[in-house]
């Protein structure tokens, strides 16, 4: 009798397992929102709002030749960050990018060597698939024509072809980033105050906000999917927005000098091709770091490819 009951119980459990709904997959947006950084944006006192975040089409159009001029439309500079998610069987790779209408200087630039219209720099976060939203293992940030590598405390990752540049700090469980004023190079936040004492701290939120000034310590920024229909990637061949693949049009300061994530490039990291931080991030991380444990290079979801 016990054998029969045990068999019936086994059948019941097997049937329940077959009919029980599978755990819902985490959406790209929910994943991006969970890991969206606390973003420390330095501001320059000579022109605070020139360092506020916005979107490429903040002024209501995708014409990137008028963004420098329209940056003065302060009420439209609502906080935003772009994101994209690709994945392998072992990891999620999340890219966040932060747009400014100007890469600027408070000194004259008559020869267009230090300033340019449009600016987009950002970061890649590497998250191991695990229960829920996974485990953050590494980050690579974009500062002009250089990439910087970081790992959070407890990560097993070690130096690979690139040297780890520091520890990625968390604030309330979120990674913390820092972006320069004017030139907007992006790094990990090192826990210190803003240079000069003034800056804006952006927090992920459902709705983007305009800072109250150059020293606002709590401003919401919304997330915008780079892969949305009629978004940045969908318009990649549109000449109103781009001068060439991965490069925005711009005619203030140095012409056509800002890049989309698939145009980011480190000037001296060897055979890592332009744009791979967004389009082939698993390869970048595989070469930049060692001691990663199980790490797949085969994508199960990559809309860039």
Backbone as CSV, one residue per row, in Angstrom:
resi,resn,N_x,N_y,N_z,CA_x,CA_y,CA_z,C_x,C_y,C_z
1,UNK,0.828,-1.210,0.000,0.000,0.000,0.000,0.861,1.258,0.000
2,UNK,1.960,1.238,0.838,2.834,2.393,0.890,3.480,2.645,-0.459
3,UNK,3.831,1.561,-1.151,4.454,1.703,-2.466,3.509,2.355,-3.453
4,UNK,2.225,1.922,-3.414,1.214,2.488,-4.314,1.022,3.967,-4.011
5,UNK,0.900,4.301,-2.698,0.707,5.710,-2.328,1.897,6.571,-2.752
6,UNK,3.101,6.016,-2.560,4.293,6.756,-2.959,4.307,6.994,-4.464
7,UNK,3.876,5.976,-5.215,3.839,6.116,-6.671,2.820,7.157,-7.090
8,UNK,1.639,7.099,-6.440,0.600,8.087,-6.752,1.073,9.492,-6.419
9,UNK,1.790,9.655,-5.289,2.301,10.960,-4.902,3.324,11.469,-5.910
10,UNK,4.168,10.574,-6.371,5.177,10.963,-7.357,4.526,11.433,-8.648
11,UNK,3.477,10.699,-9.079,2.743,11.085,-10.289,2.092,12.443,-10.100
12,UNK,1.490,12.661,-8.908,0.830,13.940,-8.643,1.820,15.093,-8.676
13,UNK,2.989,14.895,-8.073,3.992,15.949,-8.062,4.503,16.229,-9.465
14,UNK,4.686,15.150,-10.257,5.157,15.332,-11.629,4.132,16.093,-12.456
15,UNK,2.837,15.726,-12.266,1.764,16.403,-12.997,1.683,17.868,-12.608
16,UNK,1.833,18.149,-11.307,1.807,19.537,-10.844,2.944,20.330,-11.451
17,UNK,4.122,19.711,-11.528,5.277,20.398,-12.099,5.047,20.738,-13.560
18,UNK,4.340,19.823,-14.257,4.071,20.079,-15.673,3.052,21.186,-15.872
19,UNK,2.080,21.268,-14.974,0.979,22.215,-15.167,1.204,23.539,-14.460
20,UNK,2.127,23.588,-13.488,2.362,24.839,-12.768,2.975,25.860,-13.708
21,UNK,2.560,27.107,-13.629,3.125,28.133,-14.514,4.590,28.364,-14.198
22,UNK,5.399,28.554,-15.253,6.818,28.840,-15.057,6.978,30.223,-14.456
23,UNK,8.076,30.417,-13.716,8.343,31.725,-13.146,8.490,32.740,-14.266
24,UNK,7.829,33.869,-14.131,7.849,34.884,-15.180,9.265,35.394,-15.390
25,UNK,9.637,35.526,-16.657,10.960,36.055,-16.974,11.026,37.530,-16.599
26,UNK,12.193,37.973,-16.199,12.386,39.379,-15.876,12.425,40.168,-17.182
27,UNK,11.635,41.224,-17.285,11.627,42.030,-18.505,12.893,42.873,-18.579
28,UNK,13.248,43.283,-19.797,14.423,44.133,-19.966,14.277,45.420,-19.161
29,UNK,13.078,46.006,-19.188,12.883,47.261,-18.461,13.043,47.055,-16.956
30,UNK,12.418,46.010,-16.415,12.522,45.777,-14.971,13.961,45.503,-14.560
31,UNK,14.676,44.760,-15.402,16.080,44.488,-15.120,16.884,45.789,-15.155
32,UNK,16.643,46.601,-16.175,17.363,47.874,-16.293,17.026,48.805,-15.141
33,UNK,15.769,48.820,-14.723,15.380,49.682,-13.606,16.037,49.224,-12.311
34,UNK,16.123,47.917,-12.128,16.713,47.396,-10.889,18.175,47.798,-10.752
35,UNK,18.936,47.759,-11.861,20.368,48.043,-11.800,20.724,49.458,-12.229
36,UNK,19.724,50.277,-12.545,20.008,51.659,-12.971,20.802,52.387,-11.893
37,UNK,21.865,53.078,-12.266,22.767,53.636,-11.258,22.231,54.902,-10.586
38,UNK,22.743,55.138,-9.384,22.650,56.452,-8.765,23.739,57.278,-9.438
39,UNK,23.308,58.291,-10.169,24.206,58.982,-11.103,24.589,60.358,-10.553
40,UNK,25.874,60.530,-10.296,26.398,61.782,-9.760,26.919,62.633,-10.923
41,UNK,26.165,63.672,-11.263,26.510,64.540,-12.386,27.121,65.834,-11.871
42,UNK,28.403,66.000,-12.113,29.056,67.253,-11.740,28.519,68.382,-12.629
43,UNK,28.445,69.574,-12.078,27.987,70.743,-12.834,29.010,71.860,-12.703
44,UNK,29.051,72.712,-13.701,29.950,73.858,-13.680,29.150,75.114,-13.370
45,UNK,29.627,75.899,-12.421,28.855,77.047,-11.936,28.635,78.126,-12.989
46,UNK,29.437,78.104,-14.064,29.266,79.133,-15.095,28.056,78.866,-15.981
47,UNK,27.572,77.607,-15.995,26.414,77.272,-16.847,25.867,75.929,-16.391
48,UNK,25.179,75.935,-15.237,24.703,74.693,-14.642,23.948,73.804,-15.623
49,UNK,22.976,74.397,-16.311,22.062,73.570,-17.090,22.715,72.922,-18.306
50,UNK,23.910,73.357,-18.679,24.610,72.713,-19.789,25.072,71.310,-19.410
51,UNK,24.959,70.945,-18.129,25.339,69.607,-17.682,24.139,68.747,-17.307
52,UNK,22.916,69.239,-17.525,21.739,68.444,-17.206,21.550,67.330,-18.233
53,UNK,21.001,66.215,-17.780,20.707,65.101,-18.671,19.442,65.363,-19.477
54,UNK,19.358,64.732,-20.637,18.132,64.787,-21.446,18.184,63.641,-22.453
55,UNK,17.335,63.688,-23.454,17.355,62.696,-24.530,17.783,63.371,-25.827
56,UNK,18.135,62.570,-26.819,18.562,63.117,-28.106,17.467,63.981,-28.715
57,UNK,16.209,63.577,-28.539,15.075,64.323,-29.091,14.384,65.173,-28.020
58,UNK,15.137,65.678,-27.053,14.559,66.465,-25.954,13.775,67.671,-26.462
59,UNK,14.161,68.201,-27.618,13.528,69.408,-28.156,12.366,69.094,-29.088
60,UNK,11.970,67.828,-29.152,10.801,67.462,-29.947,11.115,66.984,-31.343
61,UNK,12.396,66.902,-31.706,12.746,66.391,-33.031,14.055,65.611,-32.939
62,UNK,14.362,64.893,-34.018,15.577,64.082,-34.075,16.672,64.765,-34.891
63,UNK,16.500,66.046,-35.153,17.521,66.817,-35.863,18.626,67.177,-34.872
64,UNK,19.766,66.529,-35.003,20.840,66.739,-34.026,21.710,67.949,-34.348
65,UNK,21.361,68.687,-35.399,22.096,69.910,-35.720,21.570,71.126,-34.970
66,UNK,20.449,70.966,-34.236,19.925,72.119,-33.494,19.940,71.903,-31.977
67,UNK,20.568,70.824,-31.519,20.547,70.530,-30.087,21.383,71.513,-29.275
68,UNK,22.496,71.962,-29.823,23.317,72.952,-29.113,22.501,74.211,-28.850
69,UNK,21.825,74.681,-29.882,21.037,75.909,-29.742,19.841,75.708,-28.809
70,UNK,19.200,74.542,-28.877,17.986,74.299,-28.096,18.264,73.886,-26.655
71,UNK,19.533,73.709,-26.312,19.876,73.376,-24.932,19.376,74.432,-23.948
72,UNK,19.188,75.664,-24.406,18.717,76.740,-23.530,17.245,76.585,-23.145
73,UNK,16.535,75.642,-23.769,15.132,75.392,-23.419,15.092,74.520,-22.168
74,UNK,15.337,75.175,-21.041,15.591,74.491,-19.779,14.485,73.515,-19.387
75,UNK,13.230,73.895,-19.583,12.113,73.063,-19.131,12.065,71.717,-19.847
76,UNK,12.766,71.596,-20.981,12.761,70.344,-21.744,13.881,69.387,-21.324
77,UNK,14.761,69.852,-20.460,15.899,69.025,-20.060,15.512,68.130,-18.890
78,UNK,14.533,67.271,-19.124,14.088,66.340,-18.094,15.026,65.146,-18.048
79,UNK,15.367,64.708,-16.842,16.346,63.653,-16.659,15.972,62.358,-17.358
80,UNK,16.934,61.769,-18.058,16.696,60.517,-18.777,18.021,59.802,-18.978
81,UNK,17.955,58.495,-19.130,19.111,57.681,-19.514,18.618,56.606,-20.462
82,UNK,19.409,56.314,-21.467,19.104,55.226,-22.381,19.643,53.909,-21.811
83,UNK,18.997,52.816,-22.187,19.483,51.506,-21.769,19.282,50.501,-22.890
84,UNK,20.071,49.443,-22.862,19.853,48.280,-23.721,20.267,47.048,-22.941
85,UNK,19.660,45.914,-23.265,19.952,44.653,-22.590,20.195,43.573,-23.635
86,UNK,21.324,42.892,-23.535,21.552,41.676,-24.309,21.932,40.585,-23.312
87,UNK,21.812,39.331,-23.738,22.068,38.266,-22.770,22.629,37.015,-23.412
88,UNK,23.342,36.262,-22.582,23.789,34.919,-22.911,23.121,33.978,-21.914
89,UNK,23.463,32.719,-21.944,22.866,31.774,-20.995,23.353,32.021,-19.569
90,UNK,24.477,32.728,-19.413,25.034,32.934,-18.072,24.895,34.361,-17.554
91,UNK,24.758,35.356,-18.456,24.819,36.746,-18.019,23.859,37.652,-18.785
92,UNK,23.519,38.742,-18.109,22.904,39.904,-18.749,23.963,40.987,-18.880
93,UNK,23.888,41.731,-19.965,24.798,42.847,-20.209,23.940,44.099,-20.427
94,UNK,24.044,45.034,-19.509,23.194,46.224,-19.523,24.047,47.452,-19.814
95,UNK,23.687,48.169,-20.861,24.364,49.420,-21.198,23.441,50.583,-20.846
96,UNK,23.972,51.548,-20.108,23.271,52.800,-19.809,24.063,53.937,-20.443
97,UNK,23.369,54.835,-21.118,24.051,55.969,-21.738,23.324,57.259,-21.411
98,UNK,24.112,58.316,-21.206,23.607,59.588,-20.697,23.908,60.686,-21.725
99,UNK,22.842,61.342,-22.186,22.970,62.318,-23.265,22.978,63.744,-22.726
100,UNK,23.836,64.563,-23.326,23.869,66.010,-23.089,23.879,66.700,-24.457
101,UNK,23.131,67.789,-24.625,23.125,68.492,-25.918,24.470,69.098,-26.290
102,UNK,25.324,69.362,-25.273,26.614,69.982,-25.538,27.739,69.276,-24.781
103,UNK,28.861,69.117,-25.441,30.146,68.889,-24.795,30.813,70.256,-24.872
104,UNK,30.986,70.904,-23.736,31.230,72.346,-23.779,32.429,72.756,-22.930
105,UNK,32.790,74.029,-23.065,33.857,74.621,-22.283,33.458,76.065,-22.006
106,UNK,33.858,76.580,-20.844,33.511,77.965,-20.535,34.548,78.954,-21.062
107,UNK,35.507,78.430,-21.830,36.472,79.280,-22.523,36.184,79.241,-24.028
108,UNK,36.506,80.312,-24.733,36.267,80.319,-26.189,36.968,79.148,-26.880
109,UNK,36.331,78.619,-27.908,36.884,77.502,-28.668,36.770,77.812,-30.162
110,UNK,37.499,78.823,-30.625,37.303,79.299,-32.012,37.666,78.265,-33.074
111,UNK,38.525,77.324,-32.750,38.952,76.336,-33.750,38.241,74.993,-33.601
112,UNK,37.278,74.927,-32.690,36.481,73.713,-32.547,37.289,72.495,-32.169
113,UNK,38.168,72.631,-31.205,39.009,71.507,-30.801,38.606,70.917,-29.451
114,UNK,37.865,71.686,-28.629,37.541,71.223,-27.280,36.051,71.017,-27.055
115,UNK,35.208,71.454,-27.956,33.762,71.374,-27.758,33.092,70.725,-28.968
116,UNK,31.893,70.211,-28.742,31.119,69.705,-29.878,29.653,69.570,-29.495
117,UNK,28.815,69.580,-30.504,27.380,69.404,-30.316,27.075,67.936,-30.045
118,UNK,26.151,67.693,-29.086,25.736,66.348,-28.673,26.876,65.646,-27.921
119,UNK,26.484,64.831,-26.956,27.459,64.082,-26.175,26.735,62.896,-25.536
120,UNK,27.267,61.704,-25.713,26.647,60.510,-25.153,27.745,59.574,-24.655
121,UNK,27.855,59.444,-23.345,28.818,58.533,-22.753,28.085,57.684,-21.716
122,UNK,28.657,56.552,-21.342,27.871,55.659,-20.497,28.663,54.554,-19.858
123,UNK,27.953,53.464,-19.546,28.565,52.354,-18.826,27.901,51.034,-19.190
124,UNK,28.674,49.972,-19.082,28.190,48.598,-19.230,28.254,47.919,-17.876
125,UNK,27.147,47.303,-17.445,27.129,46.496,-16.228,26.984,45.025,-16.613
126,UNK,27.738,44.174,-15.945,27.725,42.731,-16.200,27.045,42.054,-15.019
127,UNK,25.933,41.368,-15.281,25.130,40.762,-14.215,25.005,39.266,-14.460
128,UNK,25.483,38.482,-13.502,25.338,37.027,-13.614,23.891,36.637,-13.360
129,UNK,23.340,35.789,-14.216,21.979,35.311,-14.019,21.904,34.469,-12.749
130,UNK,20.941,34.794,-11.934,20.767,34.141,-10.642,19.301,34.337,-10.294
131,UNK,18.933,34.034,-9.091,17.543,34.261,-8.681,17.212,35.744,-8.814
132,UNK,16.005,36.020,-9.276,15.557,37.407,-9.374,16.336,38.194,-10.402
133,UNK,16.995,39.272,-9.949,17.667,40.193,-10.853,19.161,39.907,-10.993
134,UNK,19.605,38.788,-10.477,20.980,38.380,-10.673,21.968,39.067,-9.749
135,UNK,23.244,38.919,-10.089,24.327,39.438,-9.251,25.284,40.263,-10.096
136,UNK,25.492,41.502,-9.701,26.392,42.413,-10.411,27.838,41.972,-10.210
137,UNK,28.585,41.825,-11.332,29.955,41.323,-11.232,31.013,42.300,-11.740
138,UNK,30.663,43.203,-12.653,31.681,44.096,-13.204,31.022,45.253,-13.935
139,UNK,31.828,46.273,-14.223,31.370,47.427,-14.996,32.515,47.949,-15.851
140,UNK,32.161,48.497,-17.001,33.119,49.214,-17.847,32.474,50.545,-18.201
141,UNK,33.180,51.651,-17.938,32.619,52.967,-18.228,33.338,53.615,-19.409
142,UNK,32.653,54.585,-20.013,33.170,55.293,-21.187,33.485,56.731,-20.794
143,UNK,34.742,57.101,-20.938,35.166,58.482,-20.690,35.945,58.945,-21.914
144,UNK,35.226,59.620,-22.809,35.823,60.125,-24.040,36.301,58.943,-24.903
145,UNK,37.590,58.810,-25.131,38.078,57.708,-25.972,38.793,56.642,-25.152
146,UNK,38.414,56.532,-23.876,38.977,55.508,-23.002,37.867,54.781,-22.252
147,UNK,38.082,53.494,-21.996,37.191,52.693,-21.158,37.891,52.429,-19.818
148,UNK,37.087,52.373,-18.749,37.607,52.098,-17.416,36.864,50.904,-16.830
149,UNK,37.604,50.008,-16.175,37.043,48.762,-15.663,36.946,48.804,-14.145
150,UNK,35.812,48.297,-13.628,35.592,48.278,-12.182,34.894,46.975,-11.792
151,UNK,35.069,46.584,-10.532,34.338,45.443,-9.982,33.795,45.820,-8.615
152,UNK,32.587,45.353,-8.264,32.079,45.597,-6.912,32.798,44.708,-5.909
153,UNK,32.715,45.067,-4.646,33.321,44.257,-3.592,32.771,42.834,-3.651
154,UNK,33.645,41.858,-3.538,33.228,40.459,-3.553,33.230,39.809,-4.913
155,UNK,33.408,40.585,-5.980,33.448,39.994,-7.315,34.723,39.182,-7.483
156,UNK,34.630,38.006,-8.128,35.841,37.198,-8.342,36.694,37.696,-9.504
157,UNK,36.186,38.604,-10.314,36.883,39.025,-11.528,38.261,39.598,-11.202
158,UNK,39.218,39.279,-12.088,40.572,39.780,-11.952,41.023,40.404,-13.271
159,UNK,42.185,41.033,-13.252,42.724,41.679,-14.445,42.834,40.700,-15.606
160,UNK,42.438,41.177,-16.764,42.653,40.433,-17.991,43.556,41.249,-18.895
161,UNK,43.095,41.515,-20.119,43.887,42.348,-21.021,43.907,43.803,-20.570
162,UNK,42.970,44.179,-19.707,42.933,45.521,-19.128,43.055,45.409,-17.612
163,UNK,43.596,46.454,-16.998,43.758,46.494,-15.552,42.502,47.053,-14.899
164,UNK,42.033,46.412,-13.848,40.871,46.911,-13.107,41.248,48.243,-12.464
165,UNK,40.398,49.249,-12.657,40.719,50.613,-12.239,40.205,50.975,-10.856
166,UNK,39.407,50.128,-10.232,38.926,50.447,-8.896,37.705,49.639,-8.523
167,UNK,37.175,49.946,-7.342,35.995,49.261,-6.813,34.734,50.030,-7.171
168,UNK,33.756,49.323,-7.700,32.466,49.914,-8.022,31.632,49.989,-6.744
169,UNK,31.321,51.182,-6.287,30.564,51.356,-5.060,29.069,51.240,-5.324
170,UNK,28.336,50.794,-4.320,26.887,50.689,-4.392,26.270,51.681,-3.412
171,UNK,25.164,52.264,-3.815,24.384,53.159,-2.953,22.964,52.612,-2.913
172,UNK,22.546,52.128,-1.741,21.224,51.529,-1.638,21.058,50.326,-2.535
173,UNK,22.139,49.571,-2.756,22.096,48.388,-3.608,22.297,48.673,-5.078
174,UNK,22.357,49.943,-5.452,22.564,50.317,-6.857,24.023,50.716,-7.086
175,UNK,24.564,50.403,-8.272,25.890,50.923,-8.588,25.852,52.445,-8.664
176,UNK,26.962,53.077,-8.334,27.035,54.539,-8.312,28.032,55.015,-9.365
177,UNK,27.590,55.916,-10.227,28.417,56.442,-11.306,28.661,57.931,-11.096
178,UNK,29.703,58.424,-11.757,30.063,59.848,-11.691,30.367,60.338,-13.097
179,UNK,29.850,61.523,-13.427,30.103,62.090,-14.743,30.617,63.519,-14.607
180,UNK,31.666,63.811,-15.346,32.289,65.123,-15.295,31.352,66.219,-15.800
181,UNK,31.597,67.425,-15.351,30.978,68.595,-15.961,31.658,68.870,-17.300
182,UNK,30.944,69.518,-18.180,31.443,70.027,-19.468,31.779,68.911,-20.454
183,UNK,32.828,68.111,-20.187,33.216,67.057,-21.134,32.499,65.749,-20.935
184,UNK,31.941,65.514,-19.719,31.038,64.405,-19.411,31.655,63.014,-19.490
185,UNK,32.961,62.906,-19.264,33.552,61.576,-19.110,32.912,60.868,-17.926
186,UNK,32.682,59.563,-18.058,31.940,58.818,-17.042,32.829,57.779,-16.372
187,UNK,32.752,57.750,-15.024,33.556,56.850,-14.216,32.676,56.260,-13.106
188,UNK,33.259,55.380,-12.284,32.546,54.979,-11.069,32.589,56.167,-10.108
189,UNK,31.609,56.273,-9.227,31.666,57.267,-8.155,32.596,56.738,-7.073
190,UNK,33.510,57.589,-6.591,34.500,57.123,-5.625,34.133,57.443,-4.181
191,UNK,32.909,57.952,-3.964,32.462,58.218,-2.612,32.731,59.620,-2.115
192,UNK,33.422,60.439,-2.914,33.746,61.788,-2.478,32.690,62.786,-2.963
193,UNK,32.832,64.038,-2.510,31.914,65.089,-2.928,32.213,65.563,-4.336
194,UNK,31.365,66.456,-4.831,31.572,67.005,-6.169,32.732,68.001,-6.169
195,UNK,33.533,68.018,-7.232,34.547,69.066,-7.354,33.866,70.441,-7.346
196,UNK,34.322,71.328,-6.507,33.692,72.640,-6.424,32.474,72.663,-5.532
197,UNK,32.017,71.456,-5.090,30.912,71.395,-4.141,29.525,71.383,-4.732
198,UNK,29.385,71.527,-6.056,28.054,71.553,-6.649,27.892,70.441,-7.678
199,UNK,26.700,69.845,-7.678,26.406,68.776,-8.613,24.983,68.295,-8.439
200,UNK,24.544,67.461,-9.361,23.188,66.913,-9.346,23.279,65.401,-9.154
201,UNK,22.495,64.871,-8.215,22.409,63.425,-8.038,21.091,62.954,-8.646
202,UNK,21.201,62.178,-9.706,20.048,61.638,-10.409,19.737,60.235,-9.888
203,UNK,18.459,59.982,-9.641,17.980,58.676,-9.190,16.990,58.131,-10.225
204,UNK,17.034,56.823,-10.529,16.056,56.267,-11.474,14.636,56.432,-10.954
205,UNK,13.720,56.776,-11.847,12.331,57.053,-11.466,11.425,56.808,-12.665
206,UNK,10.129,56.789,-12.416,9.165,56.599,-13.497,9.104,57.810,-14.407
207,UNK,9.380,58.990,-13.848,9.287,60.239,-14.598,10.564,61.044,-14.424
208,UNK,11.068,61.600,-15.507,12.253,62.432,-15.432,11.925,63.823,-14.926
209,UNK,12.859,64.411,-14.202,12.660,65.742,-13.632,13.771,66.685,-14.095
210,UNK,13.473,67.981,-14.057,14.474,69.011,-14.322,15.053,69.449,-12.985
211,UNK,16.370,69.466,-12.846,16.950,69.912,-11.572,16.503,71.331,-11.219
212,UNK,16.415,71.606,-9.936,16.051,72.944,-9.485,17.209,73.916,-9.614
213,UNK,18.391,73.375,-9.809,19.600,74.176,-9.955,20.797,73.263,-10.065
214,UNK,21.978,73.859,-10.030,23.187,73.081,-10.224,23.650,72.298,-9.027
215,UNK,22.905,72.367,-7.913,23.290,71.637,-6.708,22.089,70.925,-6.108
216,UNK,21.352,70.221,-6.974,20.154,69.490,-6.568,20.540,68.036,-6.299
217,UNK,20.312,67.564,-5.089,20.807,66.250,-4.699,19.784,65.127,-4.832
218,UNK,18.636,65.386,-5.432,17.649,64.323,-5.645,16.764,64.673,-6.833
219,UNK,17.119,64.125,-7.999,16.404,64.409,-9.245,16.099,63.083,-9.936
220,UNK,14.873,62.890,-10.367,14.500,61.658,-11.040,14.938,61.638,-12.494
221,UNK,15.393,60.458,-12.944,15.617,60.274,-14.374,14.887,59.021,-14.835
222,UNK,14.290,59.098,-16.016,13.545,57.972,-16.555,14.441,57.159,-17.487
223,UNK,14.022,55.931,-17.751,14.765,55.048,-18.626,14.100,54.970,-19.997
224,UNK,14.907,55.052,-21.029,14.443,54.983,-22.416,15.220,53.870,-23.109
225,UNK,14.504,52.932,-23.708,15.159,51.802,-24.372,15.786,52.262,-25.687
226,UNK,17.090,52.089,-25.805,17.788,52.451,-27.052,17.254,51.684,-28.248
227,UNK,16.619,50.525,-27.976,16.148,49.642,-29.048,14.668,49.817,-29.364
228,UNK,14.039,50.850,-28.792,12.626,51.119,-29.072,12.390,51.390,-30.550
229,UNK,11.178,51.107,-31.011,10.789,51.484,-32.367,10.924,52.991,-32.508
230,UNK,11.530,53.436,-33.605,11.808,54.845,-33.878,12.742,55.462,-32.829
231,UNK,13.505,54.616,-32.131,14.465,55.108,-31.159,15.852,55.250,-31.766
232,UNK,16.857,55.345,-30.895,18.222,55.611,-31.362,18.731,54.558,-32.337
233,UNK,18.536,53.276,-31.986,19.046,52.210,-32.852,18.228,52.088,-34.124
234,UNK,16.906,52.205,-34.002,16.035,52.084,-35.171,16.357,53.162,-36.212
235,UNK,16.848,54.314,-35.757,17.171,55.422,-36.657,18.646,55.426,-37.069
236,UNK,19.342,54.329,-36.868,20.790,54.300,-37.046,21.250,54.690,-38.441
237,UNK,20.400,54.533,-39.440,20.765,54.903,-40.811,20.081,56.189,-41.266
238,UNK,19.504,56.918,-40.329,18.777,58.141,-40.654,19.730,59.335,-40.662
239,UNK,19.814,60.019,-41.788,20.794,61.104,-41.948,20.385,62.385,-41.223
240,UNK,19.152,62.465,-40.734,18.765,63.612,-39.927,19.471,63.571,-38.565
241,UNK,19.737,62.363,-38.089,20.296,62.165,-36.755,21.781,61.826,-36.784
242,UNK,22.208,61.031,-37.773,23.583,60.530,-37.799,24.319,60.993,-39.055
243,UNK,25.602,61.303,-38.862,26.448,61.639,-40.010,27.026,60.384,-40.646
244,UNK,27.212,59.351,-39.846,27.689,58.045,-40.299,27.280,57.032,-39.245
245,UNK,27.565,55.764,-39.463,27.101,54.735,-38.541,27.694,54.953,-37.151
246,UNK,26.814,55.171,-36.163,27.238,55.335,-34.790,27.712,56.716,-34.406
247,UNK,27.653,57.688,-35.319,28.127,59.044,-35.034,27.028,60.056,-35.304
248,UNK,26.725,60.865,-34.299,25.687,61.880,-34.436,26.164,63.036,-35.310
249,UNK,25.216,63.641,-36.028,25.505,64.888,-36.722,25.671,66.000,-35.696
250,UNK,26.528,66.934,-35.979,26.722,68.085,-35.114,27.567,69.119,-35.824
251,UNK,27.217,70.411,-35.695,27.958,71.442,-36.413,28.368,72.613,-35.526
252,UNK,28.369,72.414,-34.219,28.925,73.406,-33.299,30.216,72.852,-32.721
253,UNK,31.266,73.665,-32.656,32.554,73.143,-32.247,33.063,72.170,-33.297
254,UNK,33.609,71.060,-32.853,34.082,70.035,-33.785,32.896,69.315,-34.403
255,UNK,32.868,69.206,-35.718,31.737,68.584,-36.407,31.668,67.076,-36.119
256,UNK,30.442,66.584,-35.973,30.176,65.139,-35.946,31.131,64.402,-35.002
257,UNK,31.124,64.807,-33.735,32.129,64.295,-32.799,31.558,63.413,-31.691
258,UNK,30.244,63.245,-31.624,29.633,62.444,-30.552,29.163,61.106,-31.105
259,UNK,29.222,60.071,-30.271,28.908,58.725,-30.724,27.796,58.073,-29.921
260,UNK,27.002,57.275,-30.615,26.032,56.390,-29.976,26.784,55.200,-29.386
261,UNK,26.139,54.371,-28.539,26.855,53.231,-27.940,27.513,52.308,-28.950
262,UNK,26.908,52.129,-30.128,27.528,51.257,-31.131,28.622,51.997,-31.900
263,UNK,28.973,53.184,-31.434,30.115,53.912,-31.983,31.202,54.162,-30.956
264,UNK,30.993,53.706,-29.709,32.010,53.886,-28.666,33.244,53.050,-28.968
265,UNK,34.407,53.605,-28.644,35.645,52.880,-28.916,36.721,53.326,-27.936
266,UNK,37.473,52.375,-27.428,38.643,52.679,-26.623,39.843,52.789,-27.556
267,UNK,40.665,53.810,-27.328,41.733,54.102,-28.275,42.891,53.111,-28.242
268,UNK,42.986,52.311,-27.172,44.187,51.469,-27.071,43.926,50.120,-26.402
269,UNK,42.770,49.517,-26.661,42.486,48.217,-26.026,42.668,47.043,-26.980
270,UNK,43.450,47.238,-28.027,43.759,46.121,-28.911,42.626,45.802,-29.862
271,UNK,42.372,44.517,-30.077,41.430,44.068,-31.100,39.992,44.009,-30.588
272,UNK,39.570,45.023,-29.844,38.163,45.165,-29.488,37.591,46.225,-30.419
273,UNK,36.652,45.847,-31.229,36.218,46.733,-32.289,35.244,47.799,-31.798
274,UNK,35.192,48.851,-32.571,34.301,49.971,-32.294,32.871,49.474,-32.112
275,UNK,32.240,49.916,-31.034,30.845,49.585,-30.796,30.590,48.312,-30.041
276,UNK,31.620,47.476,-29.829,31.403,46.179,-29.210,30.928,46.259,-27.760
277,UNK,31.169,47.362,-27.086,30.693,47.475,-25.709,29.177,47.309,-25.648
278,UNK,28.488,47.734,-26.713,27.034,47.563,-26.797,26.652,46.323,-27.591
279,UNK,27.319,46.084,-28.719,26.860,45.057,-29.648,27.447,43.671,-29.390
280,UNK,28.609,43.601,-28.763,29.237,42.311,-28.432,29.921,42.413,-27.065
281,UNK,29.151,42.749,-26.025,29.751,42.999,-24.716,30.375,41.757,-24.085
282,UNK,29.856,40.575,-24.387,30.433,39.359,-23.806,31.889,39.196,-24.234
283,UNK,32.192,39.506,-25.484,33.565,39.405,-25.964,34.458,40.411,-25.251
284,UNK,33.958,41.649,-25.082,34.743,42.669,-24.385,35.077,42.208,-22.973
285,UNK,34.069,41.752,-22.242,34.281,41.336,-20.848,35.174,40.109,-20.774
286,UNK,35.025,39.197,-21.718,35.853,37.992,-21.719,37.329,38.343,-21.843
287,UNK,37.641,39.394,-22.592,39.037,39.780,-22.775,39.526,40.726,-21.685
288,UNK,38.651,41.563,-21.183,39.057,42.549,-20.180,39.344,41.904,-18.816
289,UNK,38.643,40.799,-18.498,38.736,40.201,-17.161,39.076,38.717,-17.243
290,UNK,39.650,38.197,-16.155,39.847,36.754,-15.983,39.140,36.316,-14.703
291,UNK,39.186,35.009,-14.437,38.600,34.412,-13.223,37.099,34.700,-13.137
292,UNK,36.403,34.548,-14.251,34.981,34.892,-14.322,34.060,33.721,-13.986
293,UNK,34.588,32.515,-13.903,33.724,31.365,-13.715,32.996,31.028,-15.004
294,UNK,31.858,30.345,-14.889,31.077,29.996,-16.082,30.697,31.269,-16.821
295,UNK,31.045,31.339,-18.107,30.852,32.585,-18.858,30.645,32.243,-20.323
296,UNK,29.412,32.423,-20.803,29.084,32.085,-22.190,29.301,33.290,-23.107
297,UNK,29.774,33.003,-24.317,29.939,34.028,-25.348,28.838,33.958,-26.403
298,UNK,27.906,33.041,-26.232,26.836,32.838,-27.217,25.575,33.564,-26.767
299,UNK,25.071,34.462,-27.588,23.915,35.266,-27.208,22.610,34.500,-27.394
300,UNK,21.747,34.622,-26.403,20.397,34.108,-26.522,19.418,35.229,-26.844
301,UNK,19.869,36.467,-26.674,19.038,37.646,-26.978,19.983,38.809,-27.221
302,UNK,20.026,39.307,-28.461,20.864,40.454,-28.805,20.283,41.134,-30.030
303,UNK,19.478,42.165,-29.800,18.793,42.842,-30.900,19.754,43.619,-31.792
304,UNK,20.952,43.922,-31.300,21.948,44.587,-32.156,22.438,43.673,-33.247
305,UNK,22.269,42.340,-33.059,22.793,41.368,-34.029,21.684,40.596,-34.693
